[in-house]
């Protein structure tokens, strides 16, 4: 239990109370002193979490799913229960009818025979048993013993035919209510809230805890009438609410973890399965005043507020075991598409299925772990967890069609898709081939000038920024034209990276251009460029349709005569009259948002200049795989150290909330966004704001305005000529309003998740505290909209952008990045598998067109299958949850060489120096896969009385002879052209075979291996 020293007061509303673990820790003392209470939560998942955590805190709590629980709580005022919001939709009779049908009350001094009571108990569904199981009774002399649902025994003592006393849990009580023993499932559920249940709740003396149900209609009727309750709320517009300030904590590195623990102002807890490891880490780094608590709980999120830091294994397992594998961008991004129970998954061999759970199975006394997949008709497939790399998250439609394992439907789908795949592959190879044929200017490295530029940056570069700049410089220094995509969230430093590329181009006496889809964004880049290059003698100009004709004419003449080094503009730069003297670098901001005709013009540039495209939309792994030979991709994933998450507040439309939040922003000299996405009613909102804030100026912007008027108003607001910008989603694209730190999104329940995420990041672009208010009208919100609002609040951390984009399926623009036509056949199999097929086809065509050698492609595509009966898995002690385990096995798939494996093992040693046998076996199998790849080995398996090694079908004989030359014990011999076999008698067991293969393939001197001699 945590000593948070937070005493919750009754009849109060608490916001930002943190996760369920924190809530129960704060409630525990109060609940221990409470005879009976009911917790109401949103769904069954929350119920499971509450029960698990309550059990770890020794707090009595049961799920209410039977009428026995209901009467026990509301009539007998005993025990503690939890229900979800659907409980209030059970269609009960009136209170009088309910009591007549379901309740039998016995009070002290009642005159009644024991036989009459036992008969009534039988009628109500209870069983006679002397074993005192729940809901049973028996008679002993003059005492009736009844054991209720919660194992509490109530004793009724008789004096002749009169009840002398009633004892419950060693306490005397005056009466007791029996009930009809039937589950809630025997009742009907209504679409409307049951007034009878609300009346029960309101008129009962029980203590109520309402957790995150304030979006639902019955909350308004229930909460104000309760005399004894605590509310944990998502809403912030309650004037008497208390903000506890807890936010989810996401750590990215051990260094960040160490800095957090050095904070002297906060009380720090670490709750972990690996207490010994953490204590060693604290001692090694001289970290004091940190309380370490050992736990067996999973799936609890770390949190912090101004006074406390609580770090769980969700962060510890991620930052201690992960970082040093040299992973490609595509593999990094794939890990972000976390697979959770209930998700739709695509298996490369078996189409779309649902992931259910991880299970352990034992065959021949060998334990292995499998992921359980569920198909149509409840068919199940168990896939070894070590093969999790063969699956990917299905992304496209919300509810894809499942298929049965025994049908040929999957093969038909793949055949249908393959035609599209081949045509697109040819298009991509054409682009690739054209660029490879170009011999381009090779920029040279000038360390002195580059260092001067880097040192002039007012902030410290993140590791990502530095690494991406080096990648870009390497491209620019090659002889082939660069075509690189730079992706990263807002304010992660994309513009600075672009400026570094521009600097290199100009200092080598070449022109550069930066093109933007919006006029206001072009001017913003222009202002930033002048400020960034103020210490360097660069000539920088801007060109848009807002400039006067005479100014444009002069600018074009200067551009043609090379009196301009960097030109910044919109699609106006793509006009026929724009001529460059020596353009060698084109930077494109939000390339996918240009019009079709503009893209065609940009496309004409692509064959003979360096291209750097920037986007705030994330790139999933499968897309990157297809991009791999056409366009290089860089990713900025690390936020600046000063960057904070935006405080996202959900509130009903309320005058006081809007007024107070806006006034706070104005008082600190800021401006405000107010987003209203309905043009037909935007004038009403303008009138409302003018009455609410009469001393502030308001400007309106929406898509139905003429372009010149729209952009003029946005520019005027940016120049602080107005205090409030009332707009539609016109402002969601990339514009930096550094003076705006508060945004209101009206009717937020009508927005998609990614829209809200993009809009809220229009603020928070400076070192201030930022606020986003999601407003809705209580009478119009639906349950799915409530879930979206809760999701956007939950995903407020700085790395949420990728997760949210995937949730909202906003990755469909990838066709534009690839410069190919869209193929709707991909929705049959999901984007991930479609692009994996595309990558395979590209590599196949590369061989046929002799772009790369056959040996290179075959080596790249082999993933040796080790099918031996060896116990190889990682203990649950290393993981905070099943999700953590699954993602770690997916991370293992990104190991590409022995150095990666050694780094992984070193990371594990930070957690535990002692590997158990199964963990060592797993690492040995990974090592064998890596080494077997070099010899083009397809699989290693046991077949009857032999061990068999299968080579890749096209492997030549010399490669097989190379392997046989290492087999000095002469254990293996030819079975056919691509197969070797060895009798199982040649090895003590399958682990012995594994050691022998590692010995000969590693060519390392290990301890002497005992080999059984052949006769």
N, C-alpha and C positions, 0 to 999 in steps of 0.2 A: 504493500500500500504506500502511496506517495503522501508525504506530508506537504500538501500545497498551501495549507493555512488559508484556505478559501472557505468561508462559512456561508453556505447558501441560505438565503432567507425564504421563508414560506411566502406564497402568493406574490412571487416576483417573476419577471421574465428576464432570461439571460440569453445574450447573443454571443457568438464566437466562443462557445463553451468547449470547443475542441472535440476530440473523438469520444467514443463510448467509454473507453478506459478512463479518460480524464473525468467524464461526467460521473461515473460510478464511484471513483475515488473521492470526488467532492461530496457525493450523496451518502457515502457509506455510514458515516457517523449518525446522520439524521435518520437513515433507514433502519439502522440497528435498534434505534429507540422507538421505531414505529411498528405497531402491532400488525397492521395490514396496509398494503399499498398496491396500486396498479400503475404500470408503466404502459403508455400508449405510444407506439412507434409507427413508422411508415410502412414497413414490409417485413416479410419473414426472414430476410437476410439480416436485418437489424435485430430481430428476435434472437437468432442464433448467436450473434455476436454478444448481445447482452447476457445471455445465459452462460456462455463460455467464460466471459470475463467476471461475471458475478460469482461463478463457482470458484474461480481462482482467488477471489477476495473473501471467500467464505460468507457470502451474502445470500440469504434465502431468496430464491426466485424460481418460479415455474411458469411454463407456457400455459395460458388458459385456452383449452380446446374442448372442454367437457362441461356439461351443466353442473357437475359436481364442483368444479372450480368456481363457477359463477356464484352458486349459492354459498359456498364456503367463504367467499370474499364479501359479497353484498349482504348476506343474511347473518352469517356467523362471525363476520369481521375478523377473520383469521387468515394468516399466511400472506404471501405476496405473489403477484402474477404479472404477466406481460402479454399484451395483445397487439395486433397491428390495426391499422385504421379500418380495415374491412369488418372488424368486429361490430362497428356501429351500423352495419347494413343488414344484420341478422333480423329477420322478420319475426319478432316475438308477439305473443298475445298481449292483451292489456295486463296490467299488473295483477288484478284480481284473478283473471283466468289463469295466468301463469302460476300464481301461488296455489290455486285450487288443484291444478293438474300435476304440479311438479314438487311441491314442498309439503313435508310432514314435520310439524314442530312438536318437540317434547320439552316441557318446562319442569322445574323443580316443584314438587308437591302435587304434580298431576296424578290422578287416579287412573291407572291403566295396567293391564296385565302384560307380563313379558311376552306371552304368546301372541297377543295382539300386535305388539311392536315388531316381533320377528316376522309375522305374516305380512305386515305392511312393508317391511324392508325387502322381503322377497318380491312383492309386487312392484317395488321401485327398481328392481334389477340388481340388488346386492346378494352376495353369496355367503352361505354359512361355511366357515372355515376356522379351525383352531390355530392355523399358521399365521394369523394376523397379517395377511397380505392386504394391499390397498383395496378399499371398497368391500371389505368382508366383515362378518360379525360372528360372535359365538357367545354362549351363555355359560357362566360359571357360578353355580349356586344362586345367590341372589343378585348377581351383577351381570349386566349386558355390556359386552365389550365390542366397540365398533372402531375399525381402523379406516380413516378416511383416505382420500386420494394422495395426501402428502405424508402418509405413514404416521400420522398423529392418531393416537388411540384415545377415544372418549369413553369413559366408564360411567354407566348409569346404575346406581345402587338402589335397590328396592327394599322397602319395609312393607312386607306383604304386597299389596297391589298399589302402593304409593311410592313415587320416586322420592328417595331420601336425599340424594346428592348427585351432582353431575360434575365430573372431573375431566378436564381437558389439558393435556400436557402439564400435569401436576398442579393445575390451577382450577379452583372452583368457579363454575359458571352457572348462570340462572336458567339458561335454556339452550337448546341446540336444534338446528334445522337440518333434516334429511332432505334429499332431493331425488328426482328421477335421474338415474344414472345413464345418461345418453349424451353422445357427442354433439358438437355444434353442427356437424355435417348433416345431421338429421333435420335441421331447420333450413328453410329457404332464405336465400340472400336477396335483398331488394336493391334496386338501383338508387333508392332514396335512404337518407339517414333515418334510423329507427328512433322515433320520439320516445318510445318506451325505454330504450336503453339509455338515452340521454337523461331521462327522468331518474332512472336508477342511479346513474352516475352523480347527478346533481344533488340528489337528496340523501346520498349515503355519507357516512362519516369517514370513508377511506381517504387515504392520502394519494393524490394523483400526480404523476409525472408525465408531462406531455412533451414528447421529443420530436421536433421538426415536422409537426402536422399542421402548421399554421397556413398552409396553402389550401387546406380542404374545408369545405363549406361548414361542417359541423363544429369546427374550431371556434368560430365567432359566437355560436350559440352556447357552447359548452364552457369556454374559458372564463368569461365574465361572471358566471354564476357559481363557480367553485369557490369554496371557503378554505380549502386546504390543498394547496397544489404548488408545483414549480413548473415553469415552462422553459424549455430550451427552444429558441426560435431562430428561424432563418431571416426573419424580418427585422428591420431596424427602425421602424417608424413609431414604435411604442415609446412615448415620452418617459415612462417610468422604467424602461428596460435597463439592464446593467450589462455593459460590454466587458467580457472577461478577456478579450483580445487574443485568444489562441488561434494560431494559424498553423497549417501543415508545414513541416520543416523538410526541405529537400537539400541534401548535401551532395556535392559533385566530386570531392576529392578528400584525401586524408589531411591535406594542408588546411582546407576549409574546416574540417572536423576539429583539428587542433586549435585553430584560432577561436572557434566557438567555445571550446572548453577553457580557454584562457580568459574569457569574459568574467570579470570579478563582480559585476553588478547583478548577475542572475544566479539563481540556485539551479544546479545542474544534476540531472539524473541520466544514467545510462541503464537501459533495461534490455538484457541480452541473454541468449542461450550460451554465450561464450565468455563467461565472466573472467576466467583465467586469462584469456587473450587480452581483454580490455584492461585488466589490472596491469598486465605487463606493458601495454602501450602507454598507460598513464604514468607508470614508474619511469619508463624510458624517456618520456618527454617532460618529466618533472611537473606533471599536472596535478594540482591539489584541489580540495573542496569539490570533488566529483563523487556522487553517490552511485555505486554500481549495484544493481539488483538483478539476480538471476531469475529467469522465467522459462516457462514452457509454452507460453502463449505465442500464437502466430498471427499474422495479418493485422497488426496494430501499427498505426502510422505515427511517426515522430511529430512533435509539435513544439511550439514555443510561443511565449508572449513576452511582455516587458520584464517579467519577474522570474520566469522559469524556462528552462530548456529540458525537454524530455526526448532523448534519442533512443530509438528502438532499432531492432535488427534490419528493418526495411532500408535504413541508410547504411548500417554497419556492414552488412553482407555485400552491398553494392560497391562501397568504396574500398573495402579491404580485398575483395576477390573480384577483380575485373580489369584493371586499367592497362596492364602492360602487354596485352595481345595486340600485335600490329594488324589491326583490322581494317578492311576497306570500308569506305563510306557506306556502301550498299549493305554490308553486314551490320554496321552500327545502326543504320536506320531500321533494319528488319527487327532488331531487338526492341525498338520503341513500339512496334505493333504487338503489344503484349497479348498473349493468348490466355484467356481466362475461361473457367468452366462455363459452358453455355454458349461460347463463341462458335460461329461457323468457320470451318477450317477447310482448306483444300489440300488433299493428299495427292501427290504426283501420280499415283497409280489408281486411286479410288474415288475421285471426284469430291463432291462437297459433303461434309459430315459435321457433326456437332461434337466438340470436345467436352467430355464429362468429368474425368478425374484421372489421377495417377493411382495405380494399384500395384501391389506386390503379388507376384505369383511364384510358386516354387515347383520346379520340374527336376526330377532326379536329385532331390535335396539341394538344388542350386537355386538361390533366390535371385530374381530379376525384377526390374520395375518396368511397367508398361503404361502408356497413355491409352485411355479407353475412348474409343470413337463410336458414336452411335449414328446409324444410318436409318433409312426408311424402314418401317415395320419393326422398329426397335432392334434391327440387326446390330451386332457389336463386333468390333475389330480391336484387337490388342496389338499395339505397335511398340516395340522396345523403345524405351525413352532415349536410348543412345541414337536412334534414327529420327529424332524429332526434326532434324534438318530437312526431312522430306516433306514436311508440312509447312503451310504458311497461312496467315489469317486471310479469310475470304473478305474482300472489299469490293462491293458494288451495290447490289440490291439488298434491302434490309432482311428479307426472308427468302433466301434462295431455295429452290426445289431440291430435296434430297432424293437419292436413288438407292435402290437395293443392291446389295453386294453381288447377287447372282445374275444381274441383268447385263446386257451389252450396251446399255444406254450411254455409259461414259465414253466408250470407244467411238460411238457415233458422234458425240459432241466434239471430241478431239479431232475427228476426221473433218468435220464441218469447219472447225476453226483453223485448221492447218493451211487451208487455201489462203485465207487472209494473212496469216502469219508469213507465208512465203513471199507474197507480193510486197508486204511492208518491209521485210528483210532486204529485198532487192533495192527498195527505195533508200533504205538507210545505208546500204553498202555503196550505192552510187554517190551519196553525200560524202561518205568516208573516203572513197577512192578519189574523188575530185580534190578534196583537201590534201590528201597525201601526195598528189601529183604536184602540188604547188610548192615551189621553193621560195621561202619568204625571208624577209630581213631578220637577221639574228641579232637581237639587242645584246650588248655586252654588259657584264657586271661592273659597277663602279661603287665599290664598298664605301668609299669616303663620302660621296654624294648621298648615297642611300642612307648612311648613318646620320648624316646631317638632317635629312628629311624625317627619319624616325625620331630623332631627338627633339624635333620641333613640335611633335604631337603633345598636346597638353595633358593627355591621360597616359596611363600605362597600357600597353597592348595586352590583350588576353592571349593565352597560348594559342587559341584557335586563329586569331587574327594574324599572329606572327607566322604560323605554319601555312596559312592560306596564301599570304603574301609571297612566301618562298615558293609555293607551288606555281603561282602565277608568274613569278620571275623566271622560273625554270622553263615554263612554256614560252615566254617571250624571248628567251635566249636560244630556243631551238630553231631549226631551219624551216619547220612547218608552221603554218598559221595556227594561232591559238583559237580554240572555241571552248570556253569554260563557262559553266553555270555556277554562280555563287548564291547559295541559299542560306537564309538565317532570319530569325525573328526580328521585329522592329527594335532598333536601338542596340543591336548586337554588334554593330560596327561595319556593316557592308560598305557604306559610303567611304569610310577611311581606307578600306582595302582597295576600292576602286581608285581613290586618289593616289594610292601608292603605285598602281599600274600606270596611271596617267603621268605621274612624275617620271617614271622610268622612260616612257615614250618620248616625252618632251625633252628630257635631258640628253637624249640621243638624237635630237634635232628632227623629230617627227611630229606631225600634227595628231591631235586626239579629239574625239567627239563624244559627248554624253547626251543621249536622247531619252526623253521621258514622255509618258503618255498624257501628262497633264501640264497645262501652262503653269499653274501655281507651283507644281513640283519642279518644273524647270527653273523657275526663278529661285526657288529654295536651294537647288543645287548650285546655282550661279553665286548666290550669296555665300554659301559654305565654301565653295572653291576659292573665291577671292580671299576669304578669311584664312583658309588653310594654306594657300600658296603666297601669302603676303610677304614672306621672307625670300621669295624666289622671283626672278625677273620674267614671269610668264605673262603673256597677253591673253586675257580671257574675255570672251564676249558671250552674249545670249541672243538667241533669235527665236521669236514667236510671232504669231499673228497680231499680238497686242502692240508690237513695235510699229512706229510710223514707217511708211513706205521708204522715205528718204534714209532713215536709219538702217533699215534692212538692206537697201542697196549698197550703202557704204560698208556694212558688215560683210556682205558677200564679196565685195571687191577686195577687202582686206584678207578674207579667208582664201581667196584665189591667189593672192600675191604673197601668201604666207606671212602676213602681219598679225595673224591670230594663231596662237599655239593650241588653245583649247576652246572649242565652240560647244555651247550647251543650248539645247532647244527641244522642241516637241517634234511631231511628225513634219513640221515645216522644213526640217533639215533634210527630209527625203524628197523634196521638190526637185524638179529637173534643173532649176537655175542655181542650185547649190553645188558649187564645184570646189574641190579641195586641191591644194598644191601637192601635198604629200601626206595623206591620211593613212596612218598605220595602226591606229587603235580605235575601236568603237565600243563604248560602254552603253549597254541598253538596260534601263531600269524598268522592271515589271514588263518584260518582253511580251508575255502572253496576253497583255491587255491592249495591245495595239489592234487597230482595225485590219481586216484581211488584206486590203490593198497596200497598207503600210508594211505588213509582214512580207509581202512579195518583194517590196523594194529592199527591205533589210536583207531578205534572202539573197538578193543579187550581190550584196556586199560580201557574203560569207566565204566565197572561195579564195579571196586574196587579201584579207586583212586580219589582224588579231581581233577577236570578239570576246568581250566579257559581259555576260548577262547576269542581272541581279534579280532576285525574287525573294519575297517574304513567305512564299508558300513552300511547304516542305516536300522533299522528294522521297518517296518510299523506296525500299530496297529493290523491288522488282523493276521499277522505272530506271533506277540507276544501272541495273544490269544491262538493260537495253541501250542505255546511253553510253555504256562503257567504251565502245569503239567509235562513237560518233561525237560525243561531247564529254569533256572532263567535268566533274562536279566537285565543288568544294562546299563544305558545310561549316557555318559558325554556330556552335552549340553552347558556348560558354558566355554568360552575360558579364558585363562589366561589374567590377567588385562593388560599385556604389549603387547598382541598379536594384530597385526594390520591386516587389510584386504590387499590383494595383489593388487597393482595398475595394472589393466588390460588394455592394450592398443591395439586397433585394428589399423593395418597399412597395406597399400599395401607394397609389397616387394620392399624395397628401400635401396640403399647402405648407404646413410647418416644416416637413422634411425638405421640400424644395427650397423654401425661403431660407432656412438656416444653413443648408449646404451651400447655396449660392452666395449668401452673405459672407460665409467663412472664406470662400474663394476670393470675393471682391475685396475683403478686408486685408488680404495679403497681396493685393495688387494684381490678381490673376483674372483670366477670362473663363467663360463657361460655354460648353457645347450643350445644346438641347436637341436630341434627335427625335424627330417625329416623322415616320415614313409614309404618311398619307398626305398627298398634295391637296386633296379636296378639303381637308380639315385643318391644314397647317395655319390658316389665317385665324381660326378659333384659338389655337394654342398661342399664337402671337398676342392676341387680345388678352388671354389669360395671364401670360408672363408680364405684359405691360401693366396690368392691374396689380399683380403680385410684387413686381419690382419696378415701380414707376420711374425711378431716378436713373435707370440703366438703359442704354441704347441697344436695340435689337436689329439684326439683319437676317433676312431669310434667304436660304439657298436650296434649290431643288432642281431635278433634271429637266423640268418643263420650261425652265428659263432659257433664253438664248445663251449660247456658249460664252459669248463675250461678256454678257451681264453676269452670268454665274461666276466666272473666274474673276471678274472685277470685284464682286462682293467678297469672295473668299480672300483675295489679296488684301482688300481694305480691312477685313477682320484680322488677318495676320499682322497687318501693320498697326493694330490696336485702335482702329477708328471706331470700333464697336465693342461692347462688353459681352454680348451674347450672340452666338451664331445658332439660329434655329434652322435646322437642316434635315433633309432626308439622308439616306446612306451615301450621298454624294461625297462625303468627307472620309469614307472608309479607306481610301487608297493613299498610302504612303506619305502624306503631307505632314511636316513637322511644325506643330504649333507649340513652341516651347513655353508660351505664357499661359497655356490652357492646362489646368490640372484637375478639373472636375467636369465630368460628363454625365448627363442624364439621358437614358434611353427609354423613351416612353413606349408603353405597350410592348415591353421586352419579351413577353410571352409569345408574341407573333414573329419573333426573329429566330433564325437558325443559330446554332451554337457558334459556328465559325464567324457569322456576321457580328455577333456580340463581341467575340474575341478581337476581331479586327477593329471594331469601333472603339472598344475601351482602350486599345493601345494608341489611339489618337492622342490620349493624354499620357502623362507619366514619362515624358521624354526629357526630363531635367531632374536635378537633384532636389526633389521636393516629395512631399507625401501626396499621393494621388488617389482620387476617388472616382468610382463608377457606380452610379445609382441605376438599378434596373427597376423601372416602375411598371406596375400593372394595376388593373382594376379588378378587385376581388370577385366581382360578380361574373366575369367573363373568362377567367383562367380555367384551362382544362388540365387533366392529370398529366398528359404527355408534355404540355408546356411547363408545368411545375417541375417535371423531371429535368427539362432543359435548363431551367433557371438554377436548379440545385447543382447541376453538372458544371455550369459556368462558374459558380461560386467555389465548388470543390477544386476546379482546375484554374486557380488563380496564380499558381507558381510560375516561375519564369520559363520552365521547359514545357509548359502546357500546350504550346502552339501546335506541336506535331500531333499530340494525342487528340486535340480538339478537331483538327482538320480531318483526321481519319474518322472520328466519330461522325462527322457531318458529311463524309464522302466527298470532300472537295479536292479530289486529286484528279478530276476528269480532264483537266487542262493539259495533261502530259502529252497529248497528241501535238499540241502547239509547240512544245519544247522540242519534240522530235522532228518537227516540220513535215509531218505526214498526215494523211487523211484519217479520220476517226473510224474505227471498226467496232460496230455494236455487237459483233459476235463475242467480244471479250466478256460481256456480262453473263454469258452462258457458263463460264468457268472461273470468273473473277479476274481482276486485273493482275494479281501476282503471278498466277500460273500462265496466263496469256503471255506475259512478258518473259517468263522463264522459257516458254516455248519459242518465243521470238529470239531470245539470246541463243538457244541451241541451233535454230535455223541459220542465224547469222554466222555462227562458227562453222557450220556445215558448208555454207556457201563460200566462206573465206578460203576453205581448203580447195573447193572446186575452181575458184578463180585465182588460186595460188597467192592469196594475200598473206597467208601464213602457212607453215608447213603442217602436214598431217600429224607429225609427231607432237608438235606443240599443242594442237587442239585436243588430241587424244589424252595427252598427259593432264591437261587442264580439267577434262571432264571426268576422269576416274575418281571414284570415292570407294576405296576398298571396303568390302563387306567382311567383317570378322564374325563368323557364325560358329562360335565355340561355346561349349557349356561351362562358362567360367563366371563366377560371381563377380560382377563389375558394376558398382554403383557408388554413389556418394551418400553418406549417412545424412538423415534429416537434421542432424545437429548443426550442419553447416548452413541451413536455410531457415528463413523466417516464415516461409509459406510454400505451398505447392506451386504458386505462381513464380516465386523466386527460384525454385528448383527447376521448373520447366524452362524459364528464361536462361538459367545458367547452362543447361544442356544445349540450348540453342546457341549460346555464346561459344561453347566448345566447338561448334561447327565452323566457327570462323578461324580456328587454328590452322595455319598454313605451313608452318615449318617447325623445326625442333626448337628454335629459339622462342617462338611463341609458347610452346609447351613448357619450356623451362621457366619462362616468366609466370605462367599460370601456377606451376608447382611452387615457385617462390612466394607467390601471393597466398597460396594455401598455407604455407609455413607461417605466415603472419597470424593465422588463425589457430593452427595446431601443428606442432612439430611431429606428432605421432600419427601417421596414416594407418588406418586399419587395412586389412588385407584387400577388401573389396575396392577401396579407393586406389590403392597401389595398382591393382589389376586394371582398373579403368584407365589410369595414366599409361600403363604399359600397352594397352590395346590402342590408345591414341597414337603412341609412339610407333607401334607396328604399322598402323594405317599410313602414317607419314612416310615411313621407309618403304613400305610395299608399293606406294604410289610411284616411287622412283623406278621400280622394276616393272611397272604397268601390270601389276597384279589386280585382278578384278575381285576375287573373293578367296577366303580361306575358310574351309568348313570341314565337318566330319560327315562322311558318307559310309554307313555300315561299318566295315572293318578297316576303313582307310581314312586318312586325312587327305584332303584334296586342295590343291592350289590351282585356281583358274586364272589364266592371263587374259588380258584384253583381246578380243577376237582377231584384231589385225596386228597383234604383236609378232615381230619377226623372230626367227629362230635364234639369232645371235643374242637377243635380249634374254631369252629363256636359258641359253647356255651360260650367260653371265651369272644368272642366279645359281645354276647348278654348280658353277665353279666355286661358289662360297660354301656349298654343302659338302664340307670335307668328310663328314661322317657317312656320306653316301646313303642318307636316309630316303631321299626322294628320287623317283625315276619317272620316265615318260609314261603317260597314259594315252595321250594323243598329241596333236600338234600344239594345243594350248593348255594342256592339263598335266599336272604332276601329282603323283600320289605317293603316300607312305603308309605302311601298315601301322595301325595304332599300337602294336606291340613294341614299336621302336621308341616309344616315349612312355614315361611313367604315368602321365595323365595329360590333360589338355593344357594345364598351366605349364607343364614341362615343355610342351610343344611351343607355347608362346615364348618362353624364355629362350629356347633354342633359335627360333626365327629372329628374335631381337638380337641375339648374339651374332648371328651370321650377317644380318642386314646392317646392324649398327657398325659391325667391324670394330667392336670395342672389347677390351680385355675386362671381362667381368669375372665373378667368382666361378670356379669350375662347375659346369653343369653335368649332372649325372645322366648319361644316356644309356638306355638298355641296349645291350649288344644283340645284333641279329645272329641267328645260328648260321 
